[in-house]
Structure formats: C-alpha cells, structure tokens
C-alpha cells in the first residue's frame, strides 16, 4: 500500500523519513565487536549504556535487536515519544529497522494518535519491503490507523492484505477492533461475520476475536448476536477464558439483560475485579440500585480490591437514585482509600450534587477537579471537557446559573461541543425565570457565528424551556426545525417533549396531533398527553387516554395514577376519582403514596367535601407531609373555611414549612371573612419572618414578543390605552350583570376603591394589551405566576362574550379557556 495521498507531498514526511530511505547501508553483515560486549537481554538500568554503545557502533543487521528492545521498553513504559525519538535516531545513525521494529513504532504512533507520523513510518516500511509480505508489520499498521481514527486507510490496507493472501486471525481481529474503537459497532459485526464465514480452516475466531466483537454487540444493543457469540464461545471451549467471560457479562449487562449477565457471572469459576465491575456497572446503568449496592457490599466482604470502575459505578447508582449526599459519602470514602477518580467518577459525583441541589458539595467537588484532574499531563482533552460540562450542569441545576454561564463563556468557541451548549441550555430551561435565556442561547448556537447543530437532547431542552414560559410560537418553530432535520434517533423523546410543550403552552389539540402521529409510543407519551388533558380540565379525554394505555398493556405505575387523580380533580369527577383511588392497589398493584393522598385531598376539597378530606387525612397510613396540608389549605381558601384553614396552617408550621404562599392563602381566607385584623397580623408575621409576598405577574404573547405586567403596572408605553380599554370593558360587562368581587381586593378599604384595585390586577392588564395587539380571531395567551384571582376569572368570563378572541389563561394550577361567556374549568379551579 502506498503512502495515503494526503501525506504524499507533506514536507514533514519528506524531511523526517524520506532522506533516510535513500541511504540504507551496513558496514558489516556480522555483529560488530562492540556489540558483542552488550548483554543478551539488556535491563532498564543498562539502557543508557546500551544506547551509548549503539551510537558508537557501526550499523549491523543482527544488532538491530538492541534498538528494538529499547523501543519496545519505551512503549511498554508509556514513553511513546521516547520510542519515536529512538526510532528517529536509529535511522539518523543509518541503522535499518527490521520486521520487529515497525510493530513497536506503529504501536507508539497509535497510542499518540499521530496519524501523520504513523503514515510516514508506513511509507518507510513499504519502500523497505516490510509491508504486503510481513503479516506482523501489516497487522500493526492496521491497528495503528484504527487508533488514529483513520478507518478508511485501515480498511484499504486490510483489503490489500486479503488480495495478496498475507493475513491471519490477528488481521481480522485488528480490523474488527478498528471499527469498535471508532464506535462503528455494526461494521465491526459485519467484519466478524465475514471472518467466521471465510471457510478458511486457518482463520477461526479466537478469544481475542470474541473480546473485540462483544463490545460491538453491546454498543448497538444487539443482544441476539451477542447470544450467538456466547453460544460460539461455549462450542469452542472459549468460555473458560476470563476475558471472554467478562466480555459476555459486560455485553448482557449493557443490553439490559441482567439476569443473563448474572447467570454467566455465577458460572465463571475464575473471577477478577473486572468480572465484578461488569455486573455492578450493569446494575447501576439499568437503575437496579439495590443490585448494585448489594454486589458492592459482597465485594467488600470477599476482600476484592475496589478500583475506580467499582467506585464510579456505585457513585453513579446513588446519583441516579437522587441520593446526592450518599454519592458524596462514597466519593469521600474512595478518596480516603487512595483510589484516584477518573472523568466518569467526577461526572457521577457532580450529577449527584445536581440531583440534590447540593451547591456547597458541588463546589467542593469543583476544587477536587481543579487539584486532582484538570490540566494533568496525559489527560485526554475529551475527558476534561466531559468534566467541565458536568460542572456547568451541576451549577445550573443548583440554581447558580451565573457561575455556570461564566464557565460556559470561558470555554473557547472551538472547544465547545454540542454537549456543552446543551447542558447550558438545559440549565436555563430548568428554571422558569431564566427559561427565556435558554431560547436565546439556542438561537446563538444555530446562528452563522457558531453553526453548531443541536442534537436531540438540545431540542428537548429547548422545548422544556418553551413549556416553562408558554412560548408557543417559539415551540412551533423548534418543532418545524426538528422535522426539517429529521431527528429519527430521538424521535420518541422529542415527541414526548412536544406533547408536553403544546399542552403547557395552551394548545392541547396540537399535543394530541403529535401523540396520534407518533408511531412508537412509550409510557411517557401516554402520561404526557393525559397530563395535558388534565391541565386543561378535559377529564373525559384524560380518562379515555388512561383506558387506551391499559389496552396497550403498558405498565400503570404511581405516576400514572397521580395524573389520573389530578385530571379527575380538575374536571369535577369526584366519585370517579374516589373509585380509582380505592381500587388502584387491588386492580393495578399500586399502593397509594403521599402524592396520591394529596391528590385526593385536593379532589375532595375542590368538590366541597372538606369533612371527607379531613377523615382521609386521619386514616392515612403515613404521617401527613406539607403537601397534604397545603392541599387542604387551598380548599379552605376556596370554600372560606377559616377554622379548618387555621388548623392546616398550624400543622404546616409544626413541620417548619414556611413560604409566602402559606401566609398568602391564610391572609386571603381572613380577608374573605372580612377579618382585617387577622389579615394585618399575618402580614406582620410575614414581615418579622423576612418573607415577602411574590408580586402578581402576568405575561402575554403579542406581535412584538412577550409583554410582562405587574399589579398596578403603568410602565408600559401603551399604559394609557390599556387602562382606557379596561375602563370601557368593565363598564360594558357591568351592564351585562358583572359585579366586582371585592373580597379579592385584600385591603380594608371601601368597595369603590376595591373596584379600582381589582382593575389593576396583572392578568387584566395583560388581557387588555392582548386585545389591543392581537388580530381578530386569534387566541390571546396569558400566563400568570400565581393562581388567577377570582374576580379576574369572573371578569374574563364576561369579557369573552364581547371580544372576538378565545382567551387562554395559564396559572400555577391549570389552564382556563374563556370563550363565548364560559370557562373550560366549569368552576373547578
């Protein structure tokens, strides 16, 4: 094979090796007198002496052995650059490499991923007559090209070897390894199939072949082919090889077949730490927390040495379970044991910190990363970027987005991968108040300046951001982008996010269209559309979806029942909800958890059956948590039950649950009962506790983007027009029978002034702006950061009779669709 075209005229190739090819000579065909004084097998201590002798000795074919020994030792000690320097010096001193020299040099080039040097050495071997005739040299060259990421050149050389008949089992193993190394699992499997079907009795897959190809099965989740290879190993008696056994356990584990993996593991007579790690890692990656932890404890009991893979698997298992502090404890134990963390360990620890919002522990881990990992000699730059991406993700999920963004901005544009962009976008999307920043960053990512192609996770994160802020227009644009770019590999994941985005942006019918067009639906798809119908008060459709899910024989779990009970609650289906709750254990094997009890308290409370809600709480098999008492308190607010509301607040305070929502609800209950002294007392308590009530805020999508309004807001350029329109609308609906519900003006002032205060509520201001800026017939979409005011709800119902718009209002609880004088909630809100 000739030197690849891209290197044929390369100046470095010519200057370093080409002149040396032109002057090969030996002064003697016998061993020089000086070399006879050298030891037969030089040790590392004598390397300098040997090299000194070789520099002075005349070149000799038989003495090349000593150069080969020095080069081989350098490679084995991971001193690849030293090996190449020795090779270069050898040629400079006019020694001619032999068939044993080149494999070691190719190994050094491959370890350094130095394609240019490797191709130059290959050219030298070619003109020296050591390729296309020496299978050892050719096999090493194939492996070198693969490790340098040049699969095409490896395949070209391999094809030439087949044509000339210069190949063996190692040749096939080398080319299979090339494709596994670059992540081309399917091509690796095809090469293995060709190997075993050659019909050449001298070419048989050996233990190395199986160890090479089984990871390819795992990478493409081809457990059927993995099973065939397992059977082949049994027939050929290769299963006793510990490396083959480990590879089979690892293959089954990565394919999610943990029972098969454990069966092979149990039958292995000889096991090493790799055997145990394969199983521990498999349990961790498949979410079997108990299995991973149990095996970890067994390793300790048996005194098996724990290495970085073991520790990393257990830390990852805790992190995936959301047990951040436990993951950190194991990490500290690992450091004390003297085991050095690698990139996987650190990313798992950071994931644990992110899952628990443990910012302080995340900062500690950051310090560990700086001291023990970043910028160390020999580090893989890809591993370093993986850890940096993990740090950005941790800071963002711990609500320290300023720090996360600072790290993101500190990375040079050329070094930012799609993962880097995605973790930052995902971080913004997690927090409603910063979700718009995620969409700005996505726009920058695909701009002409950066031209970075988003992957499926990027698209999904951006859709989450749209869902957070109800950005329907942007969500539609992202939907169109995903269709144009055909994200087939992530279609189910993206479609589920689209269903969620459309539902939470007020267009549940579009969500249903996405659901219906989805060929392959999973449990998340069904649950997402069911949740969407629940949010919009369309309980009948939600329960139809639940029935469809049952007919599809999908697993019904606790999350599904939370959605079902929520849908019943928000559509007034009290008796149906009670029936589902009472039979979920018997019919589906799902025991009620605290979330299901909270849904039931909410269901009964909305239906005015407060006594039944209290009895349900008393009969709970577990201690009520704050979520239970908040649900009861909300029901007391709706029905004006002051005594029960005070009881719920007292229980919440006993549980050290304090926030602005708690005091606001109690204040509203007192205000509804016109107990103004109690209202003042609650506000004084809030002031002393340093708790500030969140100001009401509403935003509406207009032609020129999104406009935001606060209560009493007069800062908008169109403020005069907005208030004039509101005055006119209120005047007109009063003639239709609207009476301001002054109980929602939570101040001890006269009714006329309360009416003026009600006029300034943020959702009314947003509605007026929407009417002024939205074309006739186009829905007006409003989002509020708090529960919608009762008076505003009534006013919107009247106003929907005199405007040519459907008004879609999203608050913290649900959606309200106002049209032709009615609301989709039917009073259950």
Secondary structure, DSSP 8 states (H G I E B T S, - for coil): ----HHHHT-HHHIIIIIHHHTT---S-SS--TTGGGS-SS--GGGHHHHHHHHHHS---TTTHHHHHHHHHHHHHTT-HHHHHHHHHHHHHTT----TTHHHHHHHHHHHTT-HHHHHHHHHHHHHTT-SSS-HHHHHHHHHHHHHTT-HHHHHHHHHHHHHHT---HHHHHHHHHHHHHTT-HHHHHHHHHHHHTS--TT----HHHHHHHHHHHHHTT-HHHHHHHHHHHHHTT-TTSHHHHHHHHHHHHHTT-HHHHHHHHHH-SS--HHHHHHHHHHHHHTT-HHHHHHHHHHHHHTT----HHHHHHHHHHHHHTT-HHHHHHHHHHHHHHT----HHHHHHHHHHHHHHT-HHHHHHHHHHHHHHTTT-TT--HHHHHHHHHHHHHHHHHTT-HHHHHHHHHHS-GGG--HHHHHHHHHHHHHSGGGHHHHHHHHHHHTSTTT-----HHHHHHHHHHHHHHT-HHHHHHHHHHHHHHT-GGGHHHHHHHHHHHHHHTT-HHHHHHHHHH-SS--HHHHHHHHHHHHHTT-HHHHHHHHHHHHHTT----HHHHHHHHHHHHTTT-HHHHHHHHHHHHHHH-----HHHHHHHHHHHHHTT-HHHHHHHHHT-SS---HHHHHHHHHHHHHHT-HHHHHHHHHHHHHTT---HHHHHHHHHHHHHTT-HHHHHHHHHHHHHTT------EEEEEETTEEEEEETT---STTHHHHHHHHHHHHHHHHHTT----GGGS-SSS-HHHHHHHHHT-HHHHHHHHHHHHS-TTS-EEEEESS---HHHHHHHHHHTTTSSS-EEEE-SS-EEEEETTEETTTT--
